[in-house]
Amino acid sequence: MSKAYSVIKTVVLTEKANLQMEEGKYTFKVAINANKIDVKKAVEELFNVKVTSVNTMKYNGKRKRLRGMKMGKRADFKKAVVTLAEGNSIDIY
């Protein structure tokens, strides 16, 4: 299996992400240890497009109450917003 599949986890399909797709910006959940260069190479390899910029955001998991008084925590994750070159697009649906 290619390294690109271990970098890109899922596509984020929210209302905001769908509005950004019209501008050529696509949002992905990526591996927590992936950097911008890894994300750019993975998207270009998987979708055969030209990437102009990558913005990454790291989120800490929320604390949640489990079975009464015990506290747990959701997993941390990283999100990347990838801007494609003019004329390129990804068919998500």
N, C-alpha and C positions, 0 to 999 in steps of 0.2 A: 504494500500500500504506500502511496506517495506521501511525502511530508506535508503536502498541501492539505490533505484531508485531516491531518492531525492539528493543523493550525485553525482552519475554518470549522466551527462547530455547527452553527445554525444561522439561518437568515432571520432577522428580527422583522416581524410583520405587525407593526402597530400603526395607529392613525398618523402619527408624526413621521414615521419611517416611510409610509406610503406617499405622503406629500413630498418628501425629499426625493423620492425616486423620480418624480417628474423633472427635478433639477439635475439628475444624473448622480445623485448620492445614494449609496446603498449601505445598509446597516447590517452587520454580522456580529454574532457572539463568537469570540475567538478564544484560543487557549490563553490561560492566565499568564504564561511565561513568554508569549509571542510578542515580538516588537514590531514596529511599523514596517520595517524592511521585509520581515517574514510575511506579514499580512499582504503587502503589495505583491510579492512574488507568488503567493498562493492564489490570490484572486486572478492575477494575470494568467497563471497556469491553468486554473480550473475553468475559467470562463472565456479565455482568449480575447481579452479586452486590454486597453491601455489605461493604467491608473495614473492620475496626476497628483493626488494627495491622499493621505491616510491620517485620520484623527482617532486616537484611542482614549478610552475612559475606563478606569478600573473602579469597580463597585464592591464595597464590603457587604457581606450577607447580613440580613436583618436578624436581630435577636427575637426568638419566638418562645413562648411558654409551652412546655410539653408536660402533660399529665400533672396538672396542679402546680406545684411550686418549682419544678425543675425547669431550667432555662436551656434552650438549645439555640443553634445558629444555622441559618441557611448558608449555602455555599457562596463563596466569593466568585465573581465573574468579571470578564473584561469584554468591552464592546468596542467595535471599530466602525467608523463611518468612512467609507471609501468613495472618493470623488473620481468619476471616470472622465476621460478625455471627450471632447466634443464629437458627437456622432456615434459613440459607443453606448451600448445598453446591455443589460442582462435580463433574460426572460425568466422571471421568478415563478410565475404562475404556470 
